[in-house]
Amino acid sequence: MSSNSNNNNQINVPEAKQAMYNFKHEVANELGINLKQGYNGDLTSRDAGSIGGMMVKKMIEQQERQMSGNMSGNSGSMR
């Protein structure tokens, strides 16, 4: 069984796949969570949730800045 066989997460914009991968690793690094290249099945649910939650928080903040026209104060690397 491959590591992605039960993964229903999909990138809606294929061109963003590498950027999302890099973003995930950057957020994990900021949180002090060590992600390996490839399969991370030994990651705790808590750590995985922390990474995903912080990614969503940063993406929402970035979108709010864009909607308000204020691009300063960027707290993440969403480009």
PETA-V496154 format. One record per run of one state. SS is the DSSP state (@ for helix, = for strand, . for the rest). FROM is the first residue (numbers start at 1). TO is the last residue. If there is no record, write none. Layout:
# PETA-V496154
ss->(SS	SS)
from->(FROM	FROM)
to->(TO	TO)
This chain:
# PETA-V496154
ss->(.	@	.	@	.)
from->(1	14	31	45	69)
to->(13	30	44	68	79)
